[in-house]
Amino acid sequence: MHKFIKELSYGIGLGVVAALIVVLFTSLVHWGTWLLWESLPEELGQPLAWPLIIGLLGGLIIGLLQKYVGPYPYHMQETLKMTKQPQFYRGKTWRNFVNAIVILIFGAGVGPEAALVAIVACFVVWINDRLRYADSNPEFLTTNGIGAVMALIFTNPFFGLSEQIDHEPAKTKSAAHYAINIATILSAWLVFSTLQKFVSTPFFHLRFQHFNWSWSWLWAGLLAFILAEAYSWIYFQAIKPIEALSKMQKPIWLALLGGLVLGLTGMWSSYLLFSGEESITNLLQTYSQMSVGFLLILGVGKMLLAIFYNAVGWRGGDIFPNIFGSICLGLAVGVALGLPVVAVATVSCAVILTNIMQKPLLVCGLLILVLPLSLFPIVVVSSLASAGVHKLLPHSNSAV
């Protein structure tokens, strides 16, 4: 009982700290983004080449950071491996924080989740060392904090809980563990909800225009499933040469290449800038005015650029870009073939995310609040079916 009270108290405290870190981090990113992409260009008369100017300047700064500060922020899988090393946090927290802030405000199409997970994991391990939780499961304590962060980033407590369950299988957990998980997310959520009134933080919910269920959704869903599986296979083949760029020991030149690509693609379409969590709402309102070719390029480009940026030093998460890209592809297929776009986009998103993340539980936990709740049965069926296909025809390793 004493151990449970100790870990419960620790979990609640961890949730509070995780919320404070997420709010601080997100606020700095929003302020920096406003300064570079709204205030300064307005003062300078909105130059057409502004994305290229910002991209090249950002490439130089990020290249120097990658060379002299290090390859930060860590990806989530890197973080989980690092937490098993004693005192891995030494000198890591500020490096993850600074590099991620710079990368995000300069407009890279990557998400904040990788950096925030790394920062909170550093804090968790540091506290574990200081308080000497010798009789506790350090992996459980770490994934508990990570789950709280994911719940806040995606404003979705179900995703946070599914993240915790996935990293520590249910058969190894007790009722006490679940209670601590829920308490951690609740404490984080309460603090986050309170502070959200005073800062600008994204609320990532997709709301399609009015739709009606019909039998045509069944055939549309089946076709969307086949096309999404085919695209997933092509995607894993396409990212191999892109990921190979990371093996080049030229951090400054690679980062400048990333800045050049960011600038040129950003001049072509602002949808290719940033991670997509804010622009996707506008996309759902205006996609009917876009050509099928534009939507296809936008969807594929958003997903491949996330891999490219990580390979050239503009490191970050790729969950947001993958949601944006998969929805885009679904919209393109629905419009091109005259199919119900809501059904096609939902299946496309669920299948592609499942193939990339290779974790249907996480996909379902993520999309339960991202998409309208009435579409959740489609998400579950599509994700589980895709996981079944994956067992029969294994894909390459996940990029997430």
C-alpha positions in Angstrom: 0.0 0.0 0.0 2.8 2.4 0.8 4.4 1.8 -2.6 1.1 2.5 -4.3 0.6 5.8 -2.4 4.2 6.8 -3.3 3.8 6.0 -7.0 0.4 7.6 -7.1 1.7 10.8 -5.6 4.6 10.7 -8.0 2.3 10.2 -10.9 0.1 13.1 -10.0 3.1 15.3 -9.6 4.6 14.1 -12.8 1.3 15.0 -14.6 1.5 18.5 -13.3 5.1 18.9 -14.5 4.3 17.4 -17.9 1.5 19.9 -18.4 3.7 22.8 -17.4 6.5 21.7 -19.8 4.0 21.2 -22.7 2.4 24.6 -22.2 5.8 26.4 -21.9 7.2 24.6 -24.9 4.1 25.1 -27.1 3.8 28.8 -26.1 7.4 29.5 -27.1 6.9 27.7 -30.4 3.7 29.7 -31.1 5.4 33.0 -30.2 8.5 32.3 -32.4 6.2 31.2 -35.3 4.2 34.3 -35.0 7.4 36.4 -35.0 9.0 34.7 -38.0 6.0 34.0 -40.2 3.5 36.8 -39.4 5.1 39.8 -37.7 8.4 40.1 -39.6 7.1 39.5 -43.1 4.2 42.0 -42.5 6.8 44.6 -41.5 8.8 43.9 -44.7 5.8 44.0 -47.1 5.1 40.3 -47.4 8.0 39.3 -49.7 7.2 36.4 -52.0 10.5 34.7 -51.3 10.1 34.8 -47.5 9.8 31.0 -47.1 13.0 30.6 -49.0 14.8 33.3 -46.9 13.6 31.7 -43.6 14.4 28.2 -44.9 18.0 29.0 -45.7 18.5 31.0 -42.5 17.0 28.2 -40.5 19.1 25.7 -42.4 22.3 27.4 -41.4 21.3 27.8 -37.7 20.0 24.2 -37.5 23.1 22.9 -39.2 25.3 24.6 -36.6 23.1 23.3 -33.8 23.3 19.7 -35.2 27.1 20.0 -35.5 27.9 21.6 -32.2 25.0 20.8 -29.9 24.2 17.3 -31.3 21.6 15.3 -33.1 18.6 16.5 -31.1 15.7 16.2 -30.4 15.7 12.5 -29.9 13.0 10.4 -31.7 10.6 8.6 -29.4 12.2 5.2 -30.0 15.7 6.7 -29.3 14.4 8.2 -26.0 12.9 4.8 -24.8 16.3 3.1 -25.5 18.2 5.9 -23.8 16.1 5.8 -20.6 17.6 2.4 -19.8 21.0 4.0 -19.5 22.0 5.4 -16.1 22.0 9.2 -15.9 21.2 9.4 -19.7 19.6 12.8 -19.0 22.9 14.6 -18.3 23.2 17.5 -20.7 20.3 16.2 -22.8 17.3 18.2 -21.6 18.3 21.6 -22.8 19.7 20.2 -26.0 16.4 18.6 -26.9 14.5 21.8 -25.9 16.7 24.3 -27.8 17.0 22.3 -31.1 13.3 21.4 -31.2 12.2 25.0 -30.6 14.4 26.3 -33.4 13.3 23.6 -35.8 9.6 24.1 -35.2 9.6 27.9 -35.4 11.4 27.8 -38.7 8.5 25.9 -40.2 9.7 22.3 -40.6 6.9 19.8 -41.3 7.6 17.8 -38.2 5.7 17.5 -34.9 6.6 18.5 -31.3 5.9 15.1 -29.8 9.4 13.7 -30.2 11.1 16.6 -28.3 8.5 16.8 -25.6 8.7 13.0 -24.9 12.5 13.3 -24.7 12.3 16.3 -22.3 9.8 14.7 -20.0 11.7 11.4 -20.1 14.9 13.2 -19.0 13.0 14.7 -16.1 11.4 11.4 -15.1 14.8 9.6 -15.0 16.4 12.5 -13.1 13.7 12.4 -10.5 14.0 8.6 -10.3 17.7 9.0 -9.5 17.2 11.7 -7.0 14.3 10.0 -5.1 15.9 6.5 -5.5 12.8 4.5 -6.6 14.7 1.3 -6.2 11.6 -0.8 -5.6 9.7 0.6 -8.5 9.6 -0.3 -12.2 11.6 2.5 -13.9 10.1 1.6 -17.3 6.6 2.0 -16.0 7.4 5.4 -14.4 8.9 6.6 -17.7 6.1 5.4 -20.0 3.6 6.9 -17.5 5.1 10.3 -18.1 5.2 9.7 -21.8 1.6 8.8 -21.9 0.7 12.1 -20.1 2.7 14.1 -22.7 1.0 12.3 -25.6 -2.4 12.9 -24.1 -1.7 16.7 -23.9 0.0 17.1 -27.3 -2.9 15.5 -29.1 -5.5 16.8 -26.6 -6.6 13.2 -26.3 -6.5 11.3 -23.0 -7.4 8.0 -24.8 -4.2 8.2 -26.9 -2.2 8.9 -23.7 -3.6 5.8 -22.0 -3.2 3.6 -25.1 0.4 4.7 -25.3 1.0 3.6 -21.7 -0.8 0.3 -22.2 1.1 -0.4 -25.5 4.5 0.1 -24.0 3.8 -2.1 -21.0 1.4 -4.9 -22.0 -1.8 -5.3 -20.0 -0.8 -8.8 -18.7 2.1 -7.2 -16.8 0.0 -4.5 -15.2 -2.2 -4.4 -12.1 -5.2 -2.4 -11.2 -2.9 -0.1 -9.2 -0.8 0.6 -12.4 -4.0 1.5 -14.3 -5.1 3.8 -11.4 -1.7 5.6 -11.5 -1.8 5.9 -15.3 -5.3 7.5 -15.1 -4.3 9.8 -12.2 -1.3 11.0 -14.0 -3.2 11.9 -17.2 -6.0 13.5 -15.1 -3.7 15.7 -13.2 -1.9 16.8 -16.4 -5.2 17.4 -18.1 -6.5 19.6 -15.3 -3.4 21.8 -15.3 -3.3 21.9 -19.1 -7.0 22.8 -19.4 -6.6 25.6 -16.9 -3.5 27.1 -18.6 -4.9 26.6 -22.1 -7.1 29.6 -21.5 -4.1 31.8 -21.3 -1.9 30.4 -24.1 -2.5 29.3 -27.7 -2.2 25.5 -27.9 -3.6 23.4 -30.7 -6.8 21.4 -30.3 -6.5 18.7 -33.0 -10.0 17.6 -33.9 -11.2 17.0 -37.4 -14.8 17.9 -38.3 -15.9 16.8 -41.7 -18.9 18.6 -43.3 -22.2 16.9 -42.7 -22.4 13.3 -43.9 -24.9 10.5 -44.1 -24.2 6.8 -43.8 -25.1 4.7 -46.8 -24.3 1.3 -48.3 -22.0 3.0 -50.8 -19.6 3.5 -47.9 -18.9 -0.2 -47.8 -17.6 -0.4 -51.3 -15.8 2.9 -50.9 -14.2 1.6 -47.7 -13.0 -1.6 -49.4 -11.5 0.3 -52.3 -9.9 2.8 -49.9 -8.5 0.0 -47.9 -6.8 -1.6 -50.9 -5.4 1.7 -52.2 -4.1 2.6 -48.7 -2.3 -0.7 -48.4 -0.8 -0.3 -51.8 0.3 3.2 -50.9 1.8 2.0 -47.7 4.0 -0.4 -49.5 5.2 2.3 -52.0 5.8 4.6 -49.0 8.2 2.2 -47.3 10.1 1.7 -50.5 10.3 5.5 -51.2 11.7 6.4 -47.7 14.7 4.1 -47.9 16.8 6.4 -50.1 15.6 9.5 -48.2 16.6 8.0 -44.8 20.0 7.2 -46.3 20.8 10.9 -46.3 21.2 10.8 -42.5 24.4 8.7 -42.9 26.2 11.6 -44.6 28.5 13.3 -42.1 27.7 16.8 -43.3 25.3 18.3 -40.8 25.5 21.9 -42.0 25.2 21.1 -45.7 22.3 18.7 -45.1 20.5 21.2 -42.9 20.9 23.9 -45.6 19.5 21.4 -48.2 16.5 20.9 -45.8 16.1 24.7 -45.6 16.2 25.0 -49.4 13.6 22.4 -49.8 11.4 23.9 -47.1 11.6 27.3 -48.8 10.8 26.1 -52.3 7.9 23.8 -51.2 6.6 26.5 -48.8 6.5 29.0 -51.7 4.5 26.4 -53.7 2.0 25.8 -50.9 1.9 26.9 -47.3 0.2 23.6 -46.5 3.6 22.0 -46.7 5.0 24.2 -43.9 4.8 23.1 -40.3 3.4 19.8 -39.0 -0.2 20.2 -40.2 -2.2 20.2 -37.0 -3.6 23.7 -37.6 -3.9 23.8 -41.4 -5.8 20.6 -41.7 -9.0 22.3 -40.5 -8.8 24.7 -43.4 -8.1 21.9 -45.7 -11.3 20.1 -44.8 -13.2 23.2 -45.5 -11.6 24.0 -48.9 -10.6 20.6 -50.4 -13.6 20.6 -52.8 -12.0 23.6 -54.5 -8.7 21.9 -55.1 -7.6 19.6 -57.9 -7.1 15.9 -57.4 -3.4 16.3 -58.5 -2.8 19.0 -55.9 -4.3 16.9 -53.1 -2.2 13.9 -54.1 1.0 15.9 -54.2 0.1 17.5 -51.0 -0.6 14.2 -49.2 2.5 12.4 -50.5 4.7 15.4 -50.1 3.7 16.0 -46.5 4.5 12.5 -45.4 7.8 12.2 -47.3 9.0 15.6 -46.2 8.6 14.5 -42.6 11.1 11.7 -43.3 13.3 14.0 -45.3 13.5 16.7 -42.6 14.5 14.1 -40.0 17.2 12.8 -42.4 18.8 16.2 -42.9 18.8 17.3 -39.3 15.4 19.1 -39.0 14.4 16.5 -36.5 10.9 15.9 -35.0 7.9 13.8 -34.8 5.9 12.6 -37.8 2.5 11.7 -36.4 0.9 15.0 -37.3 2.3 15.1 -40.9 1.2 11.5 -41.4 -2.4 12.3 -40.3 -2.5 15.3 -42.6 -1.0 13.3 -45.5 -3.2 10.3 -45.2 -6.4 12.4 -44.9 -5.2 14.3 -48.0 -4.8 11.1 -50.0 -8.2 9.9 -48.9 -9.8 13.2 -50.0 -8.0 13.0 -53.4 -9.3 9.4 -54.0 -12.8 10.3 -52.9 -13.0 13.3 -55.2 -11.4 11.6 -58.2 -13.6 8.5 -58.1 -16.8 10.2 -56.9 -16.8 8.2 -53.7 -18.0 9.3 -50.2 -14.9 11.3 -49.2 -15.6 10.9 -45.5 -15.5 7.1 -45.7 -12.5 7.1 -47.9 -10.5 9.6 -45.9 -11.3 7.8 -42.6 -10.2 4.4 -43.9 -7.1 5.9 -45.6 -6.0 7.6 -42.4 -6.6 4.5 -40.2 -4.8 2.1 -42.6 -1.8 4.2 -43.4 -1.2 5.2 -39.8 -1.5 1.5 -38.7 1.1 0.5 -41.3 3.5 3.2 -40.3 3.1 3.0 -36.5 2.5 -0.8 -36.6 0.4 -0.4 -33.4 -3.4 -0.6 -34.0 -4.2 0.1 -30.4 -2.3 3.4 -30.6 -4.0 4.3 -33.8 -7.5 3.7 -32.4 -6.6 5.6 -29.2 -5.3 8.5 -31.3 -8.2 8.7 -33.8 -11.1 8.2 -31.3 -11.3 11.9 -30.6 -9.4 13.2 -33.7 -12.3 12.0 -36.0 -16.0 12.3 -35.2 -17.0 9.5 -32.7 -19.5 8.1 -35.2 -16.7 7.2 -37.5 -14.8 5.2 -34.8 -16.2 1.8 -35.8 -14.6 2.3 -39.3 -11.3 3.2 -37.6 -11.3 0.1 -35.5 -12.2 -2.3 -38.4 -9.7 -0.7 -40.8 -6.9 -0.6 -38.3 -7.4 -4.3 -37.2 -7.8 -5.5 -40.8 -4.6 -3.6 -41.7 -2.7 -5.2 -38.8 -3.9 -8.6 -40.0 -2.6 -7.9 -43.5 0.6 -6.7 -42.0 1.2 -10.1 -40.3 0.7 -11.9 -43.6 2.8 -9.5 -45.7 5.3 -7.8 -43.4 6.3 -4.2 -44.2 9.6 -2.5 -43.5 10.1 -1.2 -40.0 8.0 1.7 -38.9 9.3 5.2 -39.4 7.7 6.5 -36.2 
